[in-house]
Amino acid sequence: MAQSAPTPESSEKTSPLIGYVTPHVHWDRAWYLPFQQYRYRLIEFVDELLELLEDPESNYPSFEFDGQTVVLEDYLEVKPENRSRIEKLVKAGKLGVGPWYVLPDEFIVGGEALVRNLQFGHRIAEQFGGRSDIGYVPDPFGHVAQLPAILRGVGLDTFLFTRGAGKWVADAGCVFEWVAGDGKTSVTAVKQTPDYPCLMAWGFEERQLDAKNSSTVNVDTAMGRLQRLIDGLDETYNWAPPVVQLGNGSDHTMPQPTLPMLIEAANQHFAGVIELRHARFGDFFAAIKQWAENDACIKTMENAGLTTDEDCEDLSDVISAGTWGGIILWMGILSCLAVIMMFILPKFGVDLEVLPDNVDMGMSWAGGILTGLAVLAWYVLLPDSGDASAGMSVWLTIIGSVMGVGAAAVTTFVAADES
């Protein structure tokens, strides 16, 4: 372990910045690996997390489990015996769950789906001991203009996000009051700086592929990274509040048991510049609200969704891919259903002699080919965004395509034999 670290730059502030370090994870249930492979990782992750939070000697007070409750169901389907352990940690305030059931792509689903998503997530979180009361939406590509009203409708008055803010967010100091499209309801919004994994793999800057539950970390690189984050707050984001939220975690990353040691090392190294505290999202927002009420007049953003040009391009392409792929797929499904009815109806005395010869064979081939074209449309039209969420039905469609073509082939050969 290294013994020295870069010297922090002097600060003009009279009191140190308070950094709320929140260990967390963002869990894509399926991405570049299938669902079950990610679930295998999830089992290992939760097992290790429970042991860490339950260990009185770990000095690890809390953890935020993404913003969705569906991952708890995924885990407990395999290990239902650990439900009581999770409930105990949630009730003790050591494990944050919710408020969503599943993190949505807001521009692809409808408004009612967003509302029911939050309602369902709330009910499930309450079964475990309580919902996280922070509107945490880290990863989706942009946010709809009516989201503040939706969040308020389920009792949430805060919004913590990463994607969707353009360069204007620096003018607001990354903290603003976001007014919904109805012009009435609002939430206190905070842009994570620079993003939700800003302190992921802290101390592993030169060993990115090493297991993050290792007890060996590089304090030198850890302190250097924190210095760059501090510099960026002023230089890039015009950060105004006396507190900042720092996320220790990212996609599918294991909890880092060395976090308490690194926080202590940073507090010694950056004494007078920044003071780090292991905290939950709610602790950070309590401090932000107090600052906003007592010392600041934060800016207001009205009647607008949060998207960047890049977000809009990705979303437009994803929606186009889903639309065209869906249209072609349904044409194929209807063709296959027509063939099935052609085989079933005569058994109930329905006369189909009026139909042209070989129409069943033609519809079979059409069904198989069209479902295959639907798959092709998805792959050709989906952007290279690294997110396969819009194509989760691809494998089912491939199976349908193979079955459709197979049925057509069988129909062809049977007809040939009969002739």
N, C-alpha and C positions, 0 to 999 in steps of 0.2 A: 504494500500500500504506500502511496506517495506521501511525502512528508511536507511538501511545500505547495503553494498555490499562488496565482497572480494576485497582486495587491489591488484591492478595490479602489476605484477612483473616488475622489472626495465628492461629497454631496453638499448642495447649497441648502438643503432642507434642514430645519431646526430639529426635527424629530425623525427617527428612522421610518422608512416605508414598512408597513406590515404586510408580509406575504403569507397568505393562507394556502398552504400546500395541501392539496386534496388528492389522496391516492384513489384511483378509479380504474375502470376498464370499459372499453367500448367493444361489444360483442356482436359482430356480424354472424348471424346464425348460418349463413351460407354465403360464400364469396368466391374465392379462387379454389376452394375445396368444397365438397358436398357437405350437406347438413350433418350427416352422421360422423364424418371425420372431425368436424368442428365440435360436435357434442363429446367426442372422446377427449378432446382437449379441455372442454368445459368441465368434465368430471374431475380431471386432474386439477384444474384451476380452483374450483370451488372447494375441493378437499383440502388443498393447501391453504386457501384463504380462511376457512373455518378454523383450522389449527392455529394459524397466525393470530386471529382475532381472539381466540379463546385462551391463548397462552399469556398468563399474567406477567411473564418476564420479557415479553416481546416489545413492550412499550409502544404498542401499535393500537391507538385508540379507536380508529374508525376507517371505513372504506365505503366508497360510493359504487354501487353495482349498476353501472350504465344508467340509462333512464327508462329501461323497459323491464317488465316483470315476466315476460314470456320465458326468459332464460331460466328463471327459477323452476318453471314447469318442466322445461327440457331436462334440467338436472334431476329433479325429484322423480321423474318417470323412471330413472335408472336407480336412484338411491333414495327411495321414499323414507327410509329410516332416519335420514338426517333433517327431516322437516322441523322437528322440535329444536334442533340446534340453530337453524336459520331464524326461526321465530324468536328465540331467546336473544339473539344478537340484534335483530331489528327492533325489538321492544326496548333493548338497552341503549339504543341510539348508536350502536357500533357499526351497523350495516344499513346503508341507505338504499331503498328500492323504489322504483317508479319514477315519475307518475304515469308513464305510458304503459300500454300493454306491449306494443312493439313500435320501435321508432319508424315513422312513416316518411315516404317521399311525398311531401305535402301537396305538390302541384299535380300529382298523378291521381291521388284519391280525392273524393268529394268531402265537403264540409261535414256532413253527418258522420262519415267514417272517422274523421278526426275527433269529433265529440265522443262517439261511442268508444273509440280507442282509449281515450283518457278516462272515461267512466269505467270501462272494464279493467284498466290498469289500476284505478283507485280501489275497486272492490277486491282485487287480488292482493294488492299491497296491504289493505286493512286486515285481510285474513292472516297475514304474517306478522302484523303488529303495528302497521302504520306506513303511510305514504310519505315520500320525500316531497316537501312542499315547495320545490323549486321547478320552474318550467325549463327543464334541462333538455335541450335539443341539439346535441353537438355536431352530428355528421350529415344530416340531410342537405341537399343542394338548394338552399334558399328557403324562404318562409313566406307563406301567404299573408296578405294584408289583414285578414280578419283573425289571425292567430291570437292577438292580444285579447280579443273578445271571447274567443274559445277558451283560452287559459283562465280568464276571469270567471267564466261560467262554471268552471269546476273548482273554483276556490284558489287559483294560483295568481299571484300578483307580481311574479318575477320571471325573467326570461334570460337564460344563459346559453350562448350559441357560439359557434365558430364560423361556419360558412354563411355567405349571403351579404356581407357588408362590403361596400365599395370603399374607395379612398376617402369618401366623406366621413367615414366613421372616426378618422383621426381628428377631424374638426370638432367632433362631439366628445373627444377624449375617451372613446369606446364605452361610455356610459350615457344613456339617454332614456327619456320617457317615450315609449313607443305607443302611439295612439292607433287604434284599430281602424279599419275601413269605415266603421259606423260613425267615426268622429267623436265617440263618447268614452269608450272604455280604453284603458291603457295599462301597461305593465312597465316595471323598471327593467330595462334591457342592458345587458353587459356583453360586449364582444370579448371572448377569451383572447388573450394576447400572448403570442401570436395565434395560438390554436390550443385545442384541448390536450395534445400530448407534449406540451412545451417542456416538461421535465421528465418525460418518459425515459426509462433506462438511464437514470441519473447516475453518473459515475461509470457508465459503460460506453462512453463516447468513442473509444477506440476499440471496443469489443462488442459491436452491435449484435453479433450472432450468439454471444454467450447467454446462458440462462440467467435471467434477471433475479432469481432467488439465490444467486451466489453471494457469499459473504465477503468476497473480494471486490472492492470498488476502487476507482482512481479518484482521489480527492482533488488532485490538481485539475483534471479535466472537468470535474463536477463544479468546482468554484469558477473556472473560466467560463463555463456555460452559463452559470447564473449571472456572471458579470455582463455577458452579452445580452441576456434578457433584460437586465436592469437598464442597460444603455438603450435598448430598443424601445422601452416604455416611453422615454422622452423624445428620442430622435425620430421614431417611426409612428408612434401612436398618440403622442401628445397626452400621455396619461396624467389625469388630474387628481384622482382620489388618493388619499393617504394609505389605501389598502389595495392589494392586487391578488387575484386568484391564480394559482399555479397548479397545473394538473400533472400529477405523477402517474402516468399510465397511458395506454393507447389501445389499439386494436389487438385483442387476444393476448395482452402482455400479463405475465404472472405478477402477483404482488411482490413488492420489493422490501424484504425485511430489514435492509440496511438504511431505509429512509430515516428513522429516528436519529441514527448516528450522523447522517449527512446534514440533517437539519441543525443538529448541535454544532457540527463543524462550521457550517455556513454562518451561524449566529456569532461564533467567535471571530471568524475571518472578516465578516462584513459588519462588525459592531459599529453602530451609529449610522449605517447606510440602510440596511434592511434587517428586519427581524422576522424570521420564519416561524410559523406555527402550523402544526399538524391539525387540520380542521376539516369540517364538512362544508358543503356548498352553502348551507343555511347560515353558518357562522360568518361567511364572507358577505352574504347579502344583508345580514343584520348590521354589519359595519358600514356597508355602502348606503343603506337607508339612513342611518344615523348621520353620516357625512352629508347626504343630500338634504336632509331636513335642517341641519344646523349651520352648515358652512358653505353650501353651494347652490347654485341655480343651474341644474342640468338642462341640456337642450332637449327639445321635443321633436319627434319625427311623426308626422301625421299622414294617414290615409295612403300608406305605401307598403308594399311587400319588400322583403329583404332579399335581393338577388343581385349578383354581379353579371356582367355581360357573359362571362364564361359559364356561370351557372345557367343562364337562360339558353345558351347554345346547347349545353348538355341536356337540359330538360326538354328542349324542343325536339332534339334528336331522339331521346328516349321515348317521348310521347308519340312521335311519328313512327318509330319502330313498333311500338305496341299497337298502334292503330292499324297500320297496314298488315302487320303479322296477324292481328286478331281478325281482321276482315277476311283474309285468305283462309285462316284456320277455320272460321265458321262456315265458309263455303265448302271446305273439305268435310267438316263434320256433317253438314246437311246432306251432302252427297252420300256419305256412308250410311246415314240414317235412312235415306231413300232406298238404298239397296237392301237394307235390313227389312224394311216394310214390304219390299217386293217379294221377299222370300216368305214373310209371315202371312200377309193378307190372303194369298190363295188358300192357305190352310183353313181359313174361316169363310170360304166360299166367295171371296171377292174376285170378280173377273178382271184380269189385267190384260186380256187379249187385245184391248184397244191400244196398248202401248207398242211402240215400234220394237222390232226384233233387236235383241242384244243390248237393249237399253240398260239392263242391270249390269252387264259387263262394262259398258261405258261409264256408268255412274260409279262403279267400283274403282276403276282406274282414275276417274276424276277425283274421288275422295282421297285416295292415296297420294296422288301427285300434288293436289292442292295443300294437304297438310305438310308435305315435304317442302313446298314453296314457302309456307308460313315460317318454317324453321330458317330457311335461307333468308327471308326478309328480316327476321330478327337479327341474324348475324351480320347482314350487310348494312342495316340501318342503325344498329346500336352504336353509339359513340365509343371511342376508345377511352372510356372513363374509369376502367378498372372496377366497375360496379355492375354485377350481373343480375341485380334484383329484378329488373324488368323482364328477364328471360328465364325465370324460375320454372316455367312450364315447358321449357324446350325439350327436356328428356321425355316428358309425357307425350308431347307432340310427335317426337321421333318415333315412339312406340306406336302411336296411332297411325303414323304414316306407313310404317312397316306393315302393320296389320291391314291397312287399306290396300296397299299394293299386293300383299300376299293374298288377300281375298279376291282381288281382281285376277291374279294369276291362276288361282284355283278355279274360279268361274270360267276362265278362258279354256283351261285344260279339260274341265268337265264338259263344257260345250263341244269341244273338239272330239272328245271320246264318244259323246252321244250321237254326233253327226256321222 
